[in-house]
Amino acid sequence: MALTRETMTDEQRKSVILEYLKAFDNGGVTSTGDGILDLFADDAQAYFPKWGLANGKEEIGRMFGDVGSTIKKIEHHYSHFNWVFSGSDVVVVEGTSHGEHRDGPWRAGVPEWAAGRWCDVFEIRDWKIQRLFIYLDPDYAAQDTERYPWLADRT
């Protein structure tokens, strides 16, 4: 882990997060034309459900490649984000999205129990994402219903 060299404001951390999410919506390319991995520290850590923990940019790149290869298109709903600032390097953002997965489309709220709602926990220092834990239902097309008896009458 690198030493902190610069104090960042919550708004600056928010700008890094928005750049990350917009790059995700843009096929992994940032507004400056760089790759999404350029937003991460070399020793960053990331988590995605059903993939696990990725340590360092190389593994994070592999994780994004694996997950991204299943998603044809994604769009985050920026106007609906809920931001939680901790007073430290940790920022939580909760939001919704819609898109097209290889198994079919999704949209937050359609149906209400399906994919599209997510929550990300970021740790950002020195203009880099140090840690990103993504919490969402990775069953984007809402096909995994047989294992959940409460969904039987809703599908």
MOQUIQUI-V23649 format. One record per pair of residues at least 24 apart in sequence whose C-alpha atoms are under 7 Angstrom apart, sorted by the first residue. I is the first residue (numbers start at 1). J is the second residue. D is the distance in Angstrom with one decimal. If there is no record, write none. Layout:
BEGIN
i=I j=J d=D
i=I j=J d=D
END
This chain:
BEGIN
i=1 j=43 d=6.6
i=4 j=125 d=6.7
i=4 j=126 d=6.5
i=5 j=126 d=6.6
i=6 j=126 d=5.8
i=10 j=85 d=6.8
i=13 j=124 d=6.2
i=16 j=127 d=6.8
i=25 j=74 d=5.4
i=25 j=75 d=5.4
i=37 j=61 d=6.8
i=39 j=128 d=5.4
i=39 j=129 d=6.1
i=40 j=128 d=5.0
i=40 j=129 d=4.5
i=40 j=130 d=6.3
i=41 j=128 d=5.3
i=41 j=129 d=5.9
i=41 j=130 d=5.5
i=44 j=129 d=6.8
i=44 j=130 d=4.5
i=44 j=131 d=5.4
i=45 j=130 d=6.4
i=45 j=131 d=4.8
i=45 j=132 d=6.4
i=46 j=131 d=5.7
i=46 j=132 d=4.6
i=46 j=133 d=5.4
i=47 j=132 d=6.4
i=47 j=133 d=4.6
i=47 j=134 d=5.9
i=48 j=133 d=6.6
i=48 j=134 d=5.3
i=48 j=135 d=6.9
i=49 j=135 d=6.7
i=49 j=138 d=6.7
i=70 j=101 d=5.8
i=70 j=102 d=5.3
i=71 j=100 d=6.1
i=71 j=101 d=4.4
i=71 j=102 d=6.0
i=72 j=100 d=5.3
i=72 j=101 d=5.5
i=72 j=102 d=6.5
i=73 j=99 d=5.1
i=73 j=100 d=5.1
i=74 j=98 d=5.9
i=74 j=99 d=4.2
i=74 j=100 d=6.5
i=75 j=99 d=6.0
i=89 j=123 d=5.2
i=89 j=124 d=5.3
i=89 j=125 d=6.2
i=90 j=122 d=5.6
i=90 j=123 d=4.4
i=90 j=124 d=6.6
i=91 j=121 d=6.0
i=91 j=122 d=5.2
i=91 j=123 d=6.4
i=92 j=120 d=5.8
i=92 j=121 d=4.5
i=92 j=122 d=6.1
i=93 j=119 d=5.8
i=93 j=120 d=5.4
i=93 j=121 d=6.6
i=94 j=118 d=5.9
i=94 j=119 d=4.2
i=94 j=120 d=6.4
i=95 j=119 d=6.4
i=101 j=140 d=6.4
i=101 j=141 d=6.6
i=103 j=141 d=5.7
i=104 j=141 d=5.1
i=105 j=141 d=5.8
i=106 j=140 d=5.9
i=106 j=141 d=5.7
i=114 j=142 d=5.6
i=115 j=139 d=6.5
i=115 j=140 d=5.1
i=115 j=142 d=6.7
END
